[in-house]
Amino acid sequence: MEIRRRLIQIALAAMVVPAAWLAMAPAAQAQAFQRFTPLLIDLPGWQGDKPDGVAMEIPGSSMITATREYQRGDARLNAQVLIGAQAQGAAAAAATGIKVETSEARMSTTTIDGLPVTRTYTFKDKAGAVMVVLGPSAVFMFTFNGVAEDEGLKLARQFNWKAMQAAIAK
């Protein structure tokens, strides 16, 4: 049970964006996330919400996130590009090359298309995450609920990870 909880914490760590940050984002920086929203594509067979995001800078730290949610019946997806300290921590965790498998869940790191990819999946909930390290402080996080593990990876691979990586430098 402790391993399952830790797997979920790692997967969710890169997704948490306090609502207070949204209110604090200066209007001039609010556009920074928009370079990523075109990369949060429509997925065939899924109803996607409008992409959204936030850019925030506070002394000593900055963060950019662009996100889009999808649904198909009871199944849910969330695609997110995250740049900043939270992404840096998630990328560092992926660098460990972790591989864990229990009767409840699994977590593994591999390389796909030249990028480090960490996958988590809980069997009972049919929920998981695919985290792609785009840079030292940038990740693409794709979470899914009510979707089989292989389908989750297949959906995540429909996004252009290399284009996301290229957009970071802009």
N, CA, C and O of each residue as an XYZ file, in Angstrom:
680
protein
N       0.821     -1.187      0.000
C       0.000      0.000      0.000
C       0.867      1.253      0.000
O       0.536      2.240     -0.658
N       1.986      1.217      0.742
C       2.898      2.369      0.798
C       3.509      2.636     -0.574
O       3.663      3.795     -0.958
N       3.860      1.590     -1.319
C       4.432      1.754     -2.651
C       3.406      2.395     -3.574
O       3.739      3.304     -4.335
N       2.181      1.937     -3.513
C       1.117      2.495     -4.355
C       0.944      3.978     -4.059
O       0.835      4.787     -4.980
N       0.920      4.332     -2.795
C       0.761      5.725     -2.392
C       1.924      6.564     -2.929
O       1.716      7.677     -3.413
N       3.140      6.033     -2.844
C       4.323      6.757     -3.323
C       4.288      6.922     -4.841
O       4.642      7.983     -5.355
N       3.866      5.888     -5.559
C       3.744      5.977     -7.012
C       2.758      7.071     -7.408
O       3.023      7.860     -8.315
N       1.652      7.110     -6.737
C       0.640      8.131     -7.025
C       1.179      9.516     -6.685
O       0.948     10.466     -7.433
N       1.890      9.646     -5.573
C       2.456     10.947     -5.190
C       3.435     11.444     -6.239
O       3.413     12.624     -6.588
N       4.283     10.578     -6.741
C       5.252     10.975     -7.757
C       4.540     11.419     -9.026
O       4.889     12.438     -9.622
N       3.545     10.651     -9.429
C       2.814     10.988    -10.651
C       2.076     12.311    -10.528
O       1.997     13.073    -11.491
N       1.546     12.581     -9.369
C       0.773     13.799     -9.175
C       1.615     15.010     -8.810
O       1.150     16.144     -8.921
N       2.848     14.784     -8.377
C       3.697     15.893     -7.925
C       3.851     16.970     -8.986
O       3.866     18.158     -8.665
N       3.963     16.577    -10.222
C       4.170     17.551    -11.289
C       2.885     18.237    -11.731
O       2.929     19.165    -12.538
N       1.754     17.799    -11.219
C       0.481     18.359    -11.664
C      -0.097     19.411    -10.730
O      -1.017     20.133    -11.114
N       0.414     19.511     -9.536
C      -0.190     20.378     -8.540
C       0.195     21.829     -8.804
O       1.375     22.181     -8.778
N      -0.799     22.660     -9.056
C      -0.576     24.085     -9.267
C      -1.518     24.823     -8.326
O      -2.726     24.857     -8.560
N      -0.978     25.414     -7.265
C      -1.851     26.108     -6.322
C      -2.653     27.214     -6.996
O      -2.125     27.955     -7.825
N      -3.904     27.319     -6.645
C      -4.784     28.327     -7.229
C      -4.291     29.737     -6.955
O      -4.547     30.646     -7.745
N      -3.602     29.928     -5.870
C      -3.079     31.261     -5.554
C      -2.096     31.732     -6.617
O      -2.011     32.929     -6.893
N      -1.356     30.808     -7.215
C      -0.404     31.185     -8.256
C      -1.127     31.780     -9.450
O      -0.621     32.699    -10.094
N      -2.308     31.260     -9.746
C      -3.070     31.777    -10.868
C      -3.410     33.249    -10.665
O      -3.334     34.047    -11.599
N      -3.779     33.597     -9.454
C      -4.150     34.969     -9.148
C      -2.940     35.888     -9.150
O      -3.079     37.083     -9.414
N      -1.756     35.361     -8.861
C      -0.557     36.173     -8.755
C       0.156     36.380    -10.087
O       1.049     37.224    -10.162
N      -0.191     35.661    -11.121
C       0.524     35.748    -12.385
C       0.330     37.113    -13.019
O      -0.805     37.521    -13.265
N       1.425     37.834    -13.290
C       1.312     39.129    -13.940
C       0.721     38.985    -15.337
O       0.956     37.987    -16.017
N      -0.043     39.980    -15.760
C      -0.705     39.925    -17.062
C       0.306     39.783    -18.195
O       0.029     39.096    -19.178
N       1.474     40.419    -18.079
C       2.477     40.346    -19.138
C       3.003     38.931    -19.321
O       3.387     38.563    -20.431
N       3.031     38.128    -18.261
C       3.539     36.765    -18.363
C       2.444     35.767    -18.705
O       2.740     34.613    -19.017
N       1.210     36.181    -18.652
C       0.096     35.268    -18.861
C       0.138     34.627    -20.243
O      -0.472     33.579    -20.454
N       0.848     35.241    -21.184
C       0.901     34.709    -22.537
C       1.970     33.636    -22.725
O       1.935     32.916    -23.723
N       2.905     33.508    -21.811
C       4.035     32.590    -21.980
C       3.593     31.147    -22.189
O       4.245     30.416    -22.935
N       2.527     30.725    -21.568
C       2.064     29.340    -21.699
C       1.453     29.072    -23.061
O       1.360     27.918    -23.480
N       1.034     30.123    -23.760
C       0.296     29.938    -25.017
C       1.127     29.310    -26.126
O       0.565     28.797    -27.094
N       2.441     29.337    -26.009
C       3.249     28.668    -27.041
C       3.085     27.148    -26.979
O       3.420     26.445    -27.932
N       2.570     26.647    -25.859
C       2.367     25.205    -25.709
C       0.936     24.756    -26.020
O       0.722     23.586    -26.337
N      -0.038     25.652    -25.937
C      -1.432     25.220    -26.107
C      -1.714     24.600    -27.478
O      -2.516     23.668    -27.546
N      -1.096     25.064    -28.583
C      -1.356     24.383    -29.865
C      -0.830     22.948    -29.889
O      -1.267     22.139    -30.706
N       0.103     22.636    -28.999
C       0.669     21.290    -28.940
C      -0.217     20.325    -28.144
O       0.017     19.116    -28.146
N      -1.226     20.862    -27.468
C      -2.190     20.036    -26.730
C      -3.349     19.752    -27.683
O      -4.386     20.414    -27.645
N      -3.151     18.779    -28.511
C      -3.962     18.476    -29.682
C      -5.331     17.892    -29.351
O      -5.593     17.476    -28.222
N      -6.200     17.871    -30.367
C      -7.450     17.120    -30.283
C      -7.098     15.634    -30.397
O      -6.233     15.250    -31.184
N      -7.774     14.815    -29.610
C      -7.579     13.364    -29.681
C      -8.832     12.739    -30.268
O      -9.920     12.937    -29.727
N      -8.715     11.989    -31.361
C      -9.879     11.358    -31.972
C     -10.647     10.494    -30.964
O     -10.061      9.676    -30.255
N     -11.943     10.690    -30.917
C     -12.796      9.918    -30.020
C     -12.919     10.498    -28.624
O     -13.647      9.955    -27.793
N     -12.224     11.587    -28.354
C     -12.235     12.220    -27.037
C     -12.758     13.638    -27.151
O     -12.498     14.324    -28.139
N     -13.491     14.076    -26.148
C     -13.958     15.454    -26.058
C     -12.942     16.235    -25.227
O     -12.768     15.968    -24.038
N     -12.276     17.199    -25.858
C     -11.249     17.969    -25.167
C     -11.756     19.334    -24.752
O     -12.423     20.022    -25.525
N     -11.437     19.724    -23.521
C     -11.721     21.090    -23.082
C     -10.760     22.031    -23.789
O      -9.802     21.590    -24.425
N     -11.013     23.307    -23.679
C     -10.117     24.310    -24.241
C      -8.803     24.283    -23.458
O      -8.820     24.261    -22.228
N      -7.654     24.284    -24.166
C      -6.368     24.330    -23.454
C      -6.253     25.628    -22.654
O      -6.767     26.670    -23.060
N      -5.579     25.547    -21.527
C      -5.404     26.704    -20.667
C      -4.031     26.616    -20.024
O      -3.317     25.631    -20.208
N      -3.669     27.620    -19.289
C      -2.379     27.584    -18.638
C      -2.140     28.779    -17.754
O      -3.018     29.615    -17.540
N      -0.921     28.837    -17.243
C      -0.517     29.932    -16.368
C       0.997     30.081    -16.451
O       1.736     29.112    -16.627
N       1.426     31.325    -16.318
C       2.856     31.612    -16.183
C       2.991     32.454    -14.925
O       2.224     33.393    -14.710
N       3.963     32.116    -14.101
C       4.141     32.821    -12.836
C       5.619     33.001    -12.559
O       6.434     32.117    -12.824
N       5.943     34.156    -12.025
C       7.315     34.391    -11.598
C       7.286     35.072    -10.240
O       6.626     36.093    -10.044
N       8.018     34.479     -9.312
C       8.200     35.067     -7.999
C       9.708     35.115     -7.775
O      10.442     34.377     -8.432
N      10.181     35.946     -6.884
C      11.630     36.020     -6.681
C      12.254     34.636     -6.464
O      11.889     33.905     -5.543
N      13.192     34.307     -7.330
C      13.907     33.042     -7.207
C      13.252     31.851     -7.861
O      13.810     30.754     -7.825
N      12.084     32.024     -8.459
C      11.397     30.881     -9.041
C      10.431     31.337    -10.130
O       9.851     32.420    -10.058
N      10.277     30.493    -11.128
C       9.269     30.751    -12.152
C       8.631     29.428    -12.539
O       9.205     28.361    -12.323
N       7.442     29.509    -13.111
C       6.714     28.318    -13.503
C       5.841     28.645    -14.699
O       5.225     29.709    -14.757
N       5.790     27.737    -15.641
C       4.864     27.822    -16.764
C       4.173     26.472    -16.847
O       4.814     25.425    -16.753
N       2.872     26.508    -17.023
C       2.142     25.268    -17.232
C       1.047     25.505    -18.270
O       0.373     26.534    -18.266
N       0.892     24.531    -19.151
C      -0.198     24.530    -20.123
C      -0.891     23.182    -19.967
O      -0.232     22.146    -19.880
N      -2.201     23.196    -19.933
C      -2.921     21.953    -19.649
C      -4.198     21.849    -20.480
O      -4.783     22.851    -20.892
N      -4.603     20.621    -20.707
C      -5.868     20.353    -21.398
C      -6.431     19.045    -20.854
O      -5.715     18.058    -20.684
N      -7.731     19.067    -20.587
C      -8.420     17.873    -20.093
C      -9.298     17.302    -21.188
O      -9.793     18.023    -22.054
N      -9.482     15.980    -21.131
C     -10.262     15.248    -22.126
C     -11.190     14.270    -21.398
O     -10.908     13.838    -20.280
N     -12.298     13.935    -22.057
C     -13.181     12.906    -21.501
C     -13.807     12.087    -22.622
O     -14.017     12.562    -23.738
N     -14.093     10.843    -22.277
C     -14.795      9.911    -23.156
C     -15.597      9.022    -22.225
O     -15.051      8.094    -21.629
N     -16.874      9.292    -22.094
C     -17.678      8.560    -21.119
C     -17.150      8.833    -19.725
O     -16.999      9.990    -19.333
N     -16.864      7.765    -18.962
C     -16.325      7.917    -17.609
C     -14.801      8.071    -17.590
O     -14.228      8.390    -16.549
N     -14.148      7.849    -18.720
C     -12.690      7.934    -18.777
C     -12.247      9.400    -18.858
O     -12.912     10.231    -19.476
N     -11.124      9.693    -18.227
C     -10.586     11.059    -18.179
C      -9.094     11.048    -18.508
O      -8.368     10.119    -18.153
N      -8.659     12.104    -19.194
C      -7.250     12.318    -19.506
C      -6.876     13.739    -19.130
O      -7.728     14.627    -19.109
N      -5.610     13.955    -18.835
C      -5.091     15.294    -18.606
C      -3.703     15.352    -19.223
O      -2.834     14.545    -18.893
N      -3.498     16.314    -20.123
C      -2.200     16.527    -20.754
C      -1.665     17.858    -20.257
O      -2.382     18.859    -20.241
N      -0.392     17.865    -19.850
C       0.159     19.071    -19.249
C       1.642     19.203    -19.569
O       2.409     18.250    -19.429
N       2.031     20.393    -19.999
C       3.439     20.751    -20.108
C       3.746     21.592    -18.887
O       3.038     22.556    -18.594
N       4.789     21.231    -18.182
C       5.144     21.914    -16.938
C       6.618     22.273    -16.970
O       7.473     21.426    -17.229
N       6.907     23.550    -16.700
C       8.282     24.040    -16.667
C       8.487     24.758    -15.347
O       7.688     25.620    -14.981
N       9.542     24.417    -14.631
C       9.854     25.077    -13.372
C      10.332     24.087    -12.333
O      10.708     22.959    -12.650
N      10.311     24.534    -11.070
C      10.847     23.734     -9.967
C      10.141     22.385     -9.806
O      10.797     21.370     -9.572
N       8.808     22.366     -9.930
C       8.093     21.092     -9.787
C       8.518     20.112    -10.878
O       8.695     18.922    -10.618
N       8.678     20.613    -12.085
C       9.117     19.754    -13.182
C      10.549     19.275    -12.950
O      10.891     18.139    -13.277
N      11.371     20.137    -12.391
C      12.757     19.767    -12.113
C      12.814     18.587    -11.142
O      13.606     17.663    -11.326
N      11.978     18.625    -10.117
C      11.923     17.515     -9.159
C      11.428     16.231     -9.804
O      11.957     15.152     -9.535
N      10.420     16.344    -10.649
C       9.887     15.162    -11.331
C      10.914     14.594    -12.296
O      11.064     13.376    -12.396
N      11.631     15.474    -13.014
C      12.657     15.015    -13.956
C      13.790     14.304    -13.213
O      14.326     13.308    -13.699
N      14.149     14.812    -12.046
C      15.201     14.178    -11.247
C      14.782     12.782    -10.810
O      15.596     11.859    -10.807
N      13.512     12.624    -10.441
C      13.011     11.305    -10.042
C      13.080     10.335    -11.211
O      13.385      9.158    -11.019
N      12.802     10.809    -12.413
C      12.848      9.946    -13.599
C      14.268      9.510    -13.907
O      14.483      8.426    -14.451
N      15.240     10.350    -13.563
C      16.641     10.045    -13.864
C      17.170      8.860    -13.069
O      18.226      8.321    -13.397
N      16.453      8.449    -12.029
C      16.921      7.333    -11.211
C      16.769      5.993    -11.912
O      17.376      5.005    -11.497
N      15.957      5.946    -12.981
C      15.760      4.694    -13.696
C      14.973      3.684    -12.884
O      15.207      2.480    -12.992
N      14.060      4.153    -12.087
C      13.303      3.311    -11.163
C      12.439      2.288    -11.895
O      11.920      2.544    -12.981
N      12.303      1.145    -11.277
C      11.388      0.113    -11.767
C      10.823     -0.603    -10.546
O      11.561     -1.219     -9.778
N       9.506     -0.515    -10.377
C       8.816     -1.134     -9.240
C       7.568     -1.824     -9.776
O       6.859     -1.271    -10.616
N       7.304     -3.026     -9.291
C       6.064     -3.705     -9.654
C       5.539     -4.441     -8.432
O       6.256     -5.207     -7.788
N       4.267     -4.191     -8.128
C       3.581     -4.882     -7.054
C       2.310     -5.493     -7.629
O       2.042     -5.362     -8.823
N       1.538     -6.150     -6.798
C       0.267     -6.699     -7.271
C      -0.755     -5.598     -7.539
O      -1.761     -5.838     -8.205
N      -0.505     -4.395     -7.027
C      -1.452     -3.288     -7.192
C      -1.052     -2.294     -8.272
O      -1.913     -1.673     -8.895
N       0.258     -2.139     -8.500
C       0.709     -1.083     -9.406
C       2.088     -1.383     -9.952
O       2.785     -2.287     -9.491
N       2.460     -0.596    -10.953
C       3.818     -0.691    -11.477
C       4.296      0.705    -11.863
O       3.509      1.601    -12.168
N       5.624      0.850    -11.836
C       6.272      2.092    -12.234
C       7.590      1.717    -12.901
O       8.336      0.878    -12.397
N       7.867      2.347    -14.038
C       9.126      2.065    -14.721
C       9.560      3.277    -15.526
O       8.744      4.106    -15.930
N      10.860      3.361    -15.745
C      11.429      4.422    -16.568
C      12.153      3.779    -17.732
O      12.881      2.801    -17.560
N      11.951      4.327    -18.907
C      12.583      3.836    -20.121
C      12.870      5.032    -21.025
O      12.610      6.175    -20.652
N      13.398      4.767    -22.196
C      13.633      5.813    -23.184
C      12.753      5.540    -24.392
O      12.747      4.435    -24.936
N      12.007      6.565    -24.804
C      11.162      6.469    -25.990
C      11.473      7.681    -26.861
O      11.437      8.816    -26.387
N      11.772      7.443    -28.112
C      12.121      8.522    -29.050
C      13.241      9.405    -28.504
O      13.252     10.613    -28.739
N      14.177      8.806    -27.780
C      15.321      9.530    -27.252
C      15.064     10.326    -25.986
O      15.951     11.042    -25.521
N      13.862     10.217    -25.413
C      13.522     10.974    -24.210
C      13.224     10.025    -23.049
O      12.609      8.978    -23.248
N      13.656     10.385    -21.835
C      13.320      9.572    -20.659
C      11.808      9.632    -20.398
O      11.215     10.711    -20.381
N      11.201      8.470    -20.196
C       9.757      8.373    -19.966
C       9.514      7.502    -18.742
O       9.974      6.363    -18.671
N       8.785      8.057    -17.781
C       8.393      7.294    -16.598
C       6.904      7.002    -16.712
O       6.093      7.894    -16.963
N       6.564      5.720    -16.519
C       5.159      5.294    -16.592
C       4.749      4.723    -15.245
O       5.496      3.970    -14.620
N       3.558      5.089    -14.809
C       2.962      4.491    -13.614
C       1.574      3.995    -13.982
O       0.921      4.539    -14.873
N       1.134      2.955    -13.285
C      -0.211      2.422    -13.535
C      -0.687      1.655    -12.322
O       0.038      0.822    -11.777
N      -1.919      1.939    -11.898
C      -2.552      1.155    -10.831
C      -3.630      0.295    -11.488
O      -4.513      0.806    -12.176
N      -3.546     -0.998    -11.269
C      -4.411     -1.958    -11.946
C      -5.876     -1.814    -11.558
O      -6.751     -1.775    -12.424
N      -6.142     -1.736    -10.274
C      -7.520     -1.700     -9.788
C      -8.288     -0.495    -10.334
O      -9.440     -0.621    -10.748
N      -7.643      0.668    -10.330
C      -8.307      1.902    -10.742
C      -8.226      2.160    -12.241
O      -8.880      3.071    -12.749
N      -7.421      1.356    -12.960
C      -7.162      1.628    -14.373
C      -6.753      3.084    -14.543
O      -7.293      3.812    -15.375
N      -5.777      3.489    -13.724
C      -5.309      4.876    -13.730
C      -3.793      4.881    -13.827
O      -3.121      4.014    -13.268
N      -3.265      5.855    -14.533
C      -1.821      5.916    -14.666
C      -1.341      7.252    -15.157
O      -2.111      8.198    -15.319
N      -0.044      7.307    -15.393
C       0.585      8.528    -15.881
C       1.758      8.159    -16.767
O       2.416      7.136    -16.575
N       2.000      9.018    -17.739
C       3.174      8.939    -18.590
C       3.855     10.298    -18.456
O       3.282     11.324    -18.824
N       5.064     10.302    -17.932
C       5.800     11.550    -17.771
C       7.019     11.515    -18.682
O       7.853     10.614    -18.587
N       7.112     12.505    -19.565
C       8.200     12.603    -20.521
C       9.099     13.759    -20.087
O       8.633     14.890    -19.950
N      10.366     13.484    -19.873
C      11.306     14.530    -19.485
C      11.731     15.261    -20.756
O      12.378     14.688    -21.632
N      11.351     16.541    -20.839
C      11.659     17.366    -22.000
C      12.956     18.157    -21.819
O      13.554     18.613    -22.794
N      13.378     18.312    -20.580
C      14.580     19.059    -20.250
C      14.818     18.969    -18.761
O      14.038     18.327    -18.057
N      15.884     19.598    -18.251
C      16.212     19.479    -16.829
C      15.125     20.019    -15.895
O      15.021     19.584    -14.748
N      14.317     20.964    -16.382
C      13.229     21.479    -15.548
C      11.941     21.594    -16.360
O      11.173     22.541    -16.191
N      11.714     20.619    -17.242
C      10.509     20.622    -18.075
C      10.046     19.189    -18.321
O      10.843     18.309    -18.647
N       8.749     18.976    -18.159
C       8.166     17.657    -18.405
C       6.830     17.795    -19.115
O       6.155     18.821    -19.025
N       6.469     16.732    -19.824
C       5.112     16.563    -20.328
C       4.508     15.481    -19.460
O       5.034     14.370    -19.391
N       3.402     15.795    -18.796
C       2.731     14.841    -17.920
C       1.380     14.502    -18.536
O       0.571     15.386    -18.815
N       1.151     13.220    -18.743
C      -0.107     12.742    -19.312
C      -0.703     11.756    -18.323
O      -0.164     10.666    -18.132
N      -1.808     12.125    -17.695
C      -2.455     11.234    -16.734
C      -3.765     10.732    -17.318
O      -4.403     11.406    -18.127
N      -4.154      9.537    -16.893
C      -5.382      8.945    -17.415
C      -6.066      8.117    -16.341
O      -5.420      7.558    -15.455
N      -7.378      8.053    -16.439
C      -8.199      7.305    -15.491
C      -9.301      6.610    -16.288
O      -9.986      7.240    -17.093
N      -9.465      5.306    -16.058
C     -10.479      4.548    -16.777
C      -9.997      4.102    -18.146
O     -10.801      3.846    -19.043
N      -8.676      4.009    -18.304
C      -8.065      3.658    -19.580
C      -7.024      2.571    -19.321
O      -6.313      2.619    -18.317
N      -6.933      1.606    -20.211
C      -5.927      0.558    -20.080
C      -4.528      1.164    -20.229
O      -4.353      2.199    -20.872
N      -3.544      0.507    -19.630
C      -2.173      1.021    -19.622
C      -1.612      1.228    -21.034
O      -1.028      2.275    -21.315
N      -1.779      0.257    -21.910
C      -1.249      0.370    -23.273
C      -1.933      1.495    -24.044
O      -1.287      2.212    -24.808
N      -3.231      1.646    -23.844
C      -3.953      2.734    -24.514
C      -3.473      4.089    -23.996
O      -3.351      5.041    -24.766
N      -3.199      4.178    -22.691
C      -2.691      5.423    -22.123
C      -1.386      5.844    -22.785
O      -1.217      7.012    -23.135
N      -0.464      4.905    -22.961
C       0.801      5.224    -23.618
C       0.563      5.587    -25.084
O       1.169      6.528    -25.596
N      -0.301      4.858    -25.748
C      -0.594      5.138    -27.158
C      -1.164      6.551    -27.309
O      -0.796      7.270    -28.238
N      -2.051      6.947    -26.408
C      -2.618      8.304    -26.452
C      -1.541      9.353    -26.182
O      -1.484     10.378    -26.862
N      -0.695      9.099    -25.197
C       0.372     10.052    -24.863
C       1.323     10.246    -26.039
O       1.838     11.346    -26.243
N       1.557      9.211    -26.798
C       2.495      9.285    -27.929
C       1.917     10.041    -29.113
O       2.648     10.360    -30.051
N       0.615     10.336    -29.092
C       0.025     11.131    -30.164
C       0.459     12.591    -30.083
O       0.352     13.328    -31.064
N       0.948     13.013    -28.913
C       1.432     14.379    -28.739
C       2.861     14.466    -29.273
O       3.615     13.497    -29.198
N       3.226     15.618    -29.807
C       4.553     15.797    -30.389
C       5.530     16.239    -29.305
O       5.670     17.432    -29.037
N       6.197     15.284    -28.689
C       7.105     15.558    -27.574
C       8.295     16.399    -28.029
O       8.747     17.274    -27.290
N       8.799     16.151    -29.215
C       9.953     16.907    -29.725
C       9.570     18.378    -29.964
O      10.373     19.276    -29.709
N       8.357     18.618    -30.448
C       7.900     20.004    -30.641
C       7.753     20.707    -29.288
O       8.053     21.895    -29.172
N       7.297     19.984    -28.274
C       7.208     20.555    -26.935
C       8.599     20.923    -26.437
O       8.804     21.998    -25.873
N       9.538     20.033    -26.647
C      10.924     20.266    -26.224
C      11.485     21.503    -26.940
O      12.166     22.319    -26.320
N      11.205     21.642    -28.226
C      11.678     22.792    -29.002
C      11.030     24.085    -28.512
O      11.675     25.133    -28.523
N       9.779     24.036    -28.085
C       9.062     25.235    -27.646
C       9.581     25.752    -26.308
O       9.366     26.916    -25.973
N      10.255     24.913    -25.548
C      10.779     25.330    -24.249
C      11.798     26.451    -24.407
O      11.817     27.398    -23.620
N      12.641     26.341    -25.424
C      13.720     27.314    -25.628
C      13.231     28.683    -26.073
O      13.995     29.646    -26.012
N      12.003     28.800    -26.511
C      11.495     30.080    -27.026
C      11.208     31.053    -25.919
O      10.776     32.175    -26.180
